[in-house]
Amino acid sequence: MNMESHIEQILWTQEQISDRVSQLAVQVTEYFKDEDPSPVIIGVATGAFLFVADLVRKIPLPIAVDFIRSDSYGCGTQSTGEPSISLDLKIDITGRHVILVEDIVDTGHTLSCLIDLMKSRGALSVSVCTFLNKPVRRKVQFQLVGDGKFFCGFECPDYFVVGYGMDYAEKYRNLPYIGVLKPELYK
């Protein structure tokens, strides 16, 4: 199977992604450089794993890293609106600054639930660093905690995108770019 033939168009190349991740790392570093203790980066699995790996290697702070898995898509292209936690944190975040790292913020359901969860567990602040933001699909507005900040890589048009960790039915995560999946492959 040639995955490249399944892509309608490339939105962001590997080079554009690398440049933007570097810029985000500078922004995060600048915002959190004076915080003690330094922040906990929580990757939202599985889609954000490549973004998290690239981002944390460029942040020169003594950060902690953990992952949480929240499922809301299953094998489809639409959020169910009811995220569930299937992999929880190991790190105690009480009194810590938390940065939730997402692959894409779409409807806002998952992110809103995760922010509420971090708050309930005693996070001092909750920030979000998302690779893609798709505000046109937003159904739930989320409220950051404390002096949390919203960091965004790219504004995403209303396409179903894959690559750089994002999938359709667990495929296409390994594409080094962000591409639009041909609709006939998922309809």
C-alpha positions as protocol buffer text, in pm:
chain_id: "A"
residue {
  index: 1
  type: MET
  ca { x: 0 y: 0 z: 0 }
}
residue {
  index: 2
  type: ASN
  ca { x: 141 y: 338 z: -99 }
}
residue {
  index: 3
  type: MET
  ca { x: 17 y: 584 z: 164 }
}
residue {
  index: 4
  type: GLU
  ca { x: 126 y: 881 z: -46 }
}
residue {
  index: 5
  type: SER
  ca { x: -143 y: 798 z: -302 }
}
residue {
  index: 6
  type: HIS
  ca { x: -406 y: 833 z: -27 }
}
residue {
  index: 7
  type: ILE
  ca { x: -322 y: 1199 z: 31 }
}
residue {
  index: 8
  type: GLU
  ca { x: -520 y: 1463 z: -154 }
}
residue {
  index: 9
  type: GLN
  ca { x: -283 y: 1746 z: -66 }
}
residue {
  index: 10
  type: ILE
  ca { x: -3 y: 1830 z: 174 }
}
residue {
  index: 11
  type: LEU
  ca { x: -86 y: 2118 z: 408 }
}
residue {
  index: 12
  type: TRP
  ca { x: 245 y: 2140 z: 597 }
}
residue {
  index: 13
  type: THR
  ca { x: 576 y: 1985 z: 496 }
}
residue {
  index: 14
  type: GLN
  ca { x: 828 y: 1819 z: 723 }
}
residue {
  index: 15
  type: GLU
  ca { x: 1045 y: 2133 z: 710 }
}
residue {
  index: 16
  type: GLN
  ca { x: 754 y: 2365 z: 794 }
}
residue {
  index: 17
  type: ILE
  ca { x: 661 y: 2138 z: 1086 }
}
residue {
  index: 18
  type: SER
  ca { x: 1016 y: 2138 z: 1220 }
}
residue {
  index: 19
  type: ASP
  ca { x: 1041 y: 2517 z: 1199 }
}
residue {
  index: 20
  type: ARG
  ca { x: 709 y: 2570 z: 1375 }
}
residue {
  index: 21
  type: VAL
  ca { x: 790 y: 2321 z: 1653 }
}
residue {
  index: 22
  type: SER
  ca { x: 1116 y: 2509 z: 1715 }
}
residue {
  index: 23
  type: GLN
  ca { x: 921 y: 2835 z: 1741 }
}
residue {
  index: 24
  type: LEU
  ca { x: 672 y: 2681 z: 1984 }
}
residue {
  index: 25
  type: ALA
  ca { x: 957 y: 2547 z: 2200 }
}
residue {
  index: 26
  type: VAL
  ca { x: 1099 y: 2899 z: 2225 }
}
residue {
  index: 27
  type: GLN
  ca { x: 757 y: 3036 z: 2325 }
}
residue {
  index: 28
  type: VAL
  ca { x: 704 y: 2766 z: 2591 }
}
residue {
  index: 29
  type: THR
  ca { x: 1057 y: 2811 z: 2726 }
}
residue {
  index: 30
  type: GLU
  ca { x: 1016 y: 3187 z: 2752 }
}
residue {
  index: 31
  type: TYR
  ca { x: 679 y: 3158 z: 2926 }
}
residue {
  index: 32
  type: PHE
  ca { x: 791 y: 2899 z: 3182 }
}
residue {
  index: 33
  type: LYS
  ca { x: 1161 y: 2987 z: 3230 }
}
residue {
  index: 34
  type: ASP
  ca { x: 1114 y: 3134 z: 3579 }
}
residue {
  index: 35
  type: GLU
  ca { x: 870 y: 2874 z: 3714 }
}
residue {
  index: 36
  type: ASP
  ca { x: 974 y: 2656 z: 4004 }
}
residue {
  index: 37
  type: PRO
  ca { x: 904 y: 2375 z: 3988 }
}
residue {
  index: 38
  type: SER
  ca { x: 928 y: 2360 z: 3613 }
}
residue {
  index: 39
  type: PRO
  ca { x: 622 y: 2240 z: 3423 }
}
residue {
  index: 40
  type: VAL
  ca { x: 497 y: 1891 z: 3356 }
}
residue {
  index: 41
  type: ILE
  ca { x: 441 y: 1826 z: 2987 }
}
residue {
  index: 42
  type: ILE
  ca { x: 154 y: 1585 z: 2940 }
}
residue {
  index: 43
  type: GLY
  ca { x: 123 y: 1441 z: 2593 }
}
residue {
  index: 44
  type: VAL
  ca { x: -224 y: 1336 z: 2487 }
}
residue {
  index: 45
  type: ALA
  ca { x: -167 y: 993 z: 2336 }
}
residue {
  index: 46
  type: THR
  ca { x: -151 y: 868 z: 2078 }
}
residue {
  index: 47
  type: GLY
  ca { x: -177 y: 1144 z: 1822 }
}
residue {
  index: 48
  type: ALA
  ca { x: 64 y: 1385 z: 1992 }
}
residue {
  index: 49
  type: PHE
  ca { x: 355 y: 1144 z: 2044 }
}
residue {
  index: 50
  type: LEU
  ca { x: 573 y: 1276 z: 1760 }
}
residue {
  index: 51
  type: PHE
  ca { x: 494 y: 1637 z: 1845 }
}
residue {
  index: 52
  type: VAL
  ca { x: 576 y: 1578 z: 2213 }
}
residue {
  index: 53
  type: ALA
  ca { x: 907 y: 1410 z: 2126 }
}
residue {
  index: 54
  type: ASP
  ca { x: 1012 y: 1692 z: 1893 }
}
residue {
  index: 55
  type: LEU
  ca { x: 892 y: 1968 z: 2126 }
}
residue {
  index: 56
  type: VAL
  ca { x: 1051 y: 1848 z: 2452 }
}
residue {
  index: 57
  type: ARG
  ca { x: 1391 y: 1797 z: 2290 }
}
residue {
  index: 58
  type: LYS
  ca { x: 1392 y: 2169 z: 2210 }
}
residue {
  index: 59
  type: ILE
  ca { x: 1288 y: 2298 z: 2555 }
}
residue {
  index: 60
  type: PRO
  ca { x: 1599 y: 2360 z: 2768 }
}
residue {
  index: 61
  type: LEU
  ca { x: 1415 y: 2344 z: 3102 }
}
residue {
  index: 62
  type: PRO
  ca { x: 1413 y: 2061 z: 3360 }
}
residue {
  index: 63
  type: ILE
  ca { x: 1062 y: 1951 z: 3259 }
}
residue {
  index: 64
  type: ALA
  ca { x: 885 y: 1630 z: 3351 }
}
residue {
  index: 65
  type: VAL
  ca { x: 703 y: 1437 z: 3078 }
}
residue {
  index: 66
  type: ASP
  ca { x: 407 y: 1203 z: 3107 }
}
residue {
  index: 67
  type: PHE
  ca { x: 125 y: 1080 z: 2883 }
}
residue {
  index: 68
  type: ILE
  ca { x: -247 y: 1043 z: 2917 }
}
residue {
  index: 69
  type: ARG
  ca { x: -470 y: 868 z: 2668 }
}
residue {
  index: 70
  type: SER
  ca { x: -815 y: 1002 z: 2606 }
}
residue {
  index: 71
  type: ASP
  ca { x: -1022 y: 838 z: 2337 }
}
residue {
  index: 72
  type: SER
  ca { x: -1305 y: 1015 z: 2159 }
}
residue {
  index: 73
  type: TYR
  ca { x: -1273 y: 915 z: 1791 }
}
residue {
  index: 74
  type: GLY
  ca { x: -1240 y: 537 z: 1793 }
}
residue {
  index: 75
  type: CYS
  ca { x: -1190 y: 434 z: 1431 }
}
residue {
  index: 76
  type: GLY
  ca { x: -1405 y: 711 z: 1287 }
}
residue {
  index: 77
  type: THR
  ca { x: -1355 y: 1068 z: 1173 }
}
residue {
  index: 78
  type: GLN
  ca { x: -1601 y: 1235 z: 1410 }
}
residue {
  index: 79
  type: SER
  ca { x: -1556 y: 1284 z: 1783 }
}
residue {
  index: 80
  type: THR
  ca { x: -1810 y: 1097 z: 1993 }
}
residue {
  index: 81
  type: GLY
  ca { x: -1820 y: 1395 z: 2227 }
}
residue {
  index: 82
  type: GLU
  ca { x: -1763 y: 1165 z: 2523 }
}
residue {
  index: 83
  type: PRO
  ca { x: -1391 y: 1120 z: 2583 }
}
residue {
  index: 84
  type: SER
  ca { x: -1275 y: 847 z: 2817 }
}
residue {
  index: 85
  type: ILE
  ca { x: -938 y: 803 z: 2990 }
}
residue {
  index: 86
  type: SER
  ca { x: -776 y: 473 z: 2893 }
}
residue {
  index: 87
  type: LEU
  ca { x: -419 y: 552 z: 3012 }
}
residue {
  index: 88
  type: ASP
  ca { x: -364 y: 769 z: 3315 }
}
residue {
  index: 89
  type: LEU
  ca { x: -74 y: 974 z: 3450 }
}
residue {
  index: 90
  type: LYS
  ca { x: 206 y: 841 z: 3667 }
}
residue {
  index: 91
  type: ILE
  ca { x: 326 y: 1183 z: 3782 }
}
residue {
  index: 92
  type: ASP
  ca { x: 157 y: 1369 z: 4068 }
}
residue {
  index: 93
  type: ILE
  ca { x: 66 y: 1711 z: 3928 }
}
residue {
  index: 94
  type: THR
  ca { x: -48 y: 1868 z: 4255 }
}
residue {
  index: 95
  type: GLY
  ca { x: 93 y: 2221 z: 4275 }
}
residue {
  index: 96
  type: ARG
  ca { x: 259 y: 2192 z: 3932 }
}
residue {
  index: 97
  type: HIS
  ca { x: 220 y: 2386 z: 3611 }
}
residue {
  index: 98
  type: VAL
  ca { x: 81 y: 2149 z: 3347 }
}
residue {
  index: 99
  type: ILE
  ca { x: 112 y: 2183 z: 2971 }
}
residue {
  index: 100
  type: LEU
  ca { x: -127 y: 1955 z: 2785 }
}
residue {
  index: 101
  type: VAL
  ca { x: 25 y: 1879 z: 2445 }
}
residue {
  index: 102
  type: GLU
  ca { x: -234 y: 1789 z: 2182 }
}
residue {
  index: 103
  type: ASP
  ca { x: -205 y: 1694 z: 1818 }
}
residue {
  index: 104
  type: ILE
  ca { x: -525 y: 1878 z: 1725 }
}
residue {
  index: 105
  type: VAL
  ca { x: -795 y: 2070 z: 1907 }
}
residue {
  index: 106
  type: ASP
  ca { x: -1115 y: 2003 z: 1718 }
}
residue {
  index: 107
  type: THR
  ca { x: -1453 y: 1998 z: 1897 }
}
residue {
  index: 108
  type: GLY
  ca { x: -1296 y: 2087 z: 2232 }
}
residue {
  index: 109
  type: HIS
  ca { x: -1467 y: 1801 z: 2419 }
}
residue {
  index: 110
  type: THR
  ca { x: -1149 y: 1608 z: 2497 }
}
residue {
  index: 111
  type: LEU
  ca { x: -948 y: 1914 z: 2587 }
}
residue {
  index: 112
  type: SER
  ca { x: -1218 y: 2054 z: 2813 }
}
residue {
  index: 113
  type: CYS
  ca { x: -1241 y: 1722 z: 2999 }
}
residue {
  index: 114
  type: LEU
  ca { x: -864 y: 1697 z: 3036 }
}
residue {
  index: 115
  type: ILE
  ca { x: -834 y: 2054 z: 3165 }
}
residue {
  index: 116
  type: ASP
  ca { x: -1105 y: 1982 z: 3422 }
}
residue {
  index: 117
  type: LEU
  ca { x: -924 y: 1662 z: 3521 }
}
residue {
  index: 118
  type: MET
  ca { x: -591 y: 1844 z: 3567 }
}
residue {
  index: 119
  type: LYS
  ca { x: -765 y: 2111 z: 3776 }
}
residue {
  index: 120
  type: SER
  ca { x: -933 y: 1848 z: 3994 }
}
residue {
  index: 121
  type: ARG
  ca { x: -593 y: 1689 z: 4055 }
}
residue {
  index: 122
  type: GLY
  ca { x: -451 y: 2013 z: 4189 }
}
residue {
  index: 123
  type: ALA
  ca { x: -260 y: 2158 z: 3895 }
}
residue {
  index: 124
  type: LEU
  ca { x: -139 y: 2510 z: 3971 }
}
residue {
  index: 125
  type: SER
  ca { x: -206 y: 2612 z: 3611 }
}
residue {
  index: 126
  type: VAL
  ca { x: -304 y: 2433 z: 3291 }
}
residue {
  index: 127
  type: SER
  ca { x: -172 y: 2548 z: 2955 }
}
residue {
  index: 128
  type: VAL
  ca { x: -230 y: 2390 z: 2617 }
}
residue {
  index: 129
  type: CYS
  ca { x: 19 y: 2346 z: 2336 }
}
residue {
  index: 130
  type: THR
  ca { x: -157 y: 2210 z: 2031 }
}
residue {
  index: 131
  type: PHE
  ca { x: 4 y: 2136 z: 1699 }
}
residue {
  index: 132
  type: LEU
  ca { x: -317 y: 2209 z: 1506 }
}
residue {
  index: 133
  type: ASN
  ca { x: -619 y: 2415 z: 1604 }
}
residue {
  index: 134
  type: LYS
  ca { x: -945 y: 2371 z: 1414 }
}
residue {
  index: 135
  type: PRO
  ca { x: -1175 y: 2638 z: 1566 }
}
residue {
  index: 136
  type: VAL
  ca { x: -1437 y: 2598 z: 1293 }
}
residue {
  index: 137
  type: ARG
  ca { x: -1529 y: 2259 z: 1450 }
}
residue {
  index: 138
  type: ARG
  ca { x: -1541 y: 2383 z: 1812 }
}
residue {
  index: 139
  type: LYS
  ca { x: -1846 y: 2271 z: 2006 }
}
residue {
  index: 140
  type: VAL
  ca { x: -1711 y: 2325 z: 2359 }
}
residue {
  index: 141
  type: GLN
  ca { x: -1516 y: 2628 z: 2473 }
}
residue {
  index: 142
  type: PHE
  ca { x: -1246 y: 2539 z: 2722 }
}
residue {
  index: 143
  type: GLN
  ca { x: -1117 y: 2746 z: 3011 }
}
residue {
  index: 144
  type: LEU
  ca { x: -747 y: 2737 z: 3094 }
}
residue {
  index: 145
  type: VAL
  ca { x: -654 y: 2715 z: 3462 }
}
residue {
  index: 146
  type: GLY
  ca { x: -462 y: 2980 z: 3655 }
}
residue {
  index: 147
  type: ASP
  ca { x: -226 y: 3175 z: 3433 }
}
residue {
  index: 148
  type: GLY
  ca { x: -238 y: 2905 z: 3166 }
}
residue {
  index: 149
  type: LYS
  ca { x: -159 y: 2996 z: 2807 }
}
residue {
  index: 150
  type: PHE
  ca { x: -271 y: 2860 z: 2469 }
}
residue {
  index: 151
  type: PHE
  ca { x: 16 y: 2780 z: 2230 }
}
residue {
  index: 152
  type: CYS
  ca { x: -78 y: 2686 z: 1873 }
}
residue {
  index: 153
  type: GLY
  ca { x: 127 y: 2553 z: 1585 }
}
residue {
  index: 154
  type: PHE
  ca { x: -107 y: 2603 z: 1292 }
}
residue {
  index: 155
  type: GLU
  ca { x: -472 y: 2692 z: 1231 }
}
residue {
  index: 156
  type: CYS
  ca { x: -615 y: 2396 z: 1044 }
}
residue {
  index: 157
  type: PRO
  ca { x: -881 y: 2428 z: 775 }
}
residue {
  index: 158
  type: ASP
  ca { x: -1182 y: 2198 z: 802 }
}
residue {
  index: 159
  type: TYR
  ca { x: -1025 y: 1891 z: 642 }
}
residue {
  index: 160
  type: PHE
  ca { x: -965 y: 1545 z: 782 }
}
residue {
  index: 161
  type: VAL
  ca { x: -588 y: 1544 z: 823 }
}
residue {
  index: 162
  type: VAL
  ca { x: -334 y: 1270 z: 890 }
}
residue {
  index: 163
  type: GLY
  ca { x: 38 y: 1243 z: 942 }
}
residue {
  index: 164
  type: TYR
  ca { x: 288 y: 1358 z: 1205 }
}
residue {
  index: 165
  type: GLY
  ca { x: 119 y: 1132 z: 1461 }
}
residue {
  index: 166
  type: MET
  ca { x: -240 y: 1183 z: 1348 }
}
residue {
  index: 167
  type: ASP
  ca { x: -426 y: 888 z: 1210 }
}
residue {
  index: 168
  type: TYR
  ca { x: -729 y: 743 z: 1048 }
}
residue {
  index: 169
  type: ALA
  ca { x: -810 y: 399 z: 1195 }
}
residue {
  index: 170
  type: GLU
  ca { x: -454 y: 381 z: 1337 }
}
residue {
  index: 171
  type: LYS
  ca { x: -292 y: 435 z: 994 }
}
residue {
  index: 172
  type: TYR
  ca { x: -91 y: 724 z: 849 }
}
residue {
  index: 173
  type: ARG
  ca { x: 68 y: 835 z: 1181 }
}
residue {
  index: 174
  type: ASN
  ca { x: 415 y: 781 z: 1032 }
}
residue {
  index: 175
  type: LEU
  ca { x: 378 y: 1029 z: 746 }
}
residue {
  index: 176
  type: PRO
  ca { x: 637 y: 1306 z: 805 }
}
residue {
  index: 177
  type: TYR
  ca { x: 397 y: 1581 z: 695 }
}
residue {
  index: 178
  type: ILE
  ca { x: 35 y: 1684 z: 751 }
}
residue {
  index: 179
  type: GLY
  ca { x: -185 y: 1582 z: 461 }
}
residue {
  index: 180
  type: VAL
  ca { x: -551 y: 1579 z: 372 }
}
residue {
  index: 181
  type: LEU
  ca { x: -680 y: 1223 z: 347 }
}
residue {
  index: 182
  type: LYS
  ca { x: -883 y: 1156 z: 33 }
}
residue {
  index: 183
  type: PRO
  ca { x: -1250 y: 1150 z: 142 }
}
residue {
  index: 184
  type: GLU
  ca { x: -1328 y: 829 z: -47 }
}
residue {
  index: 185
  type: LEU
  ca { x: -1097 y: 644 z: 195 }
}
residue {
  index: 186
  type: TYR
  ca { x: -1304 y: 721 z: 504 }
}
residue {
  index: 187
  type: LYS
  ca { x: -1663 y: 780 z: 387 }
}
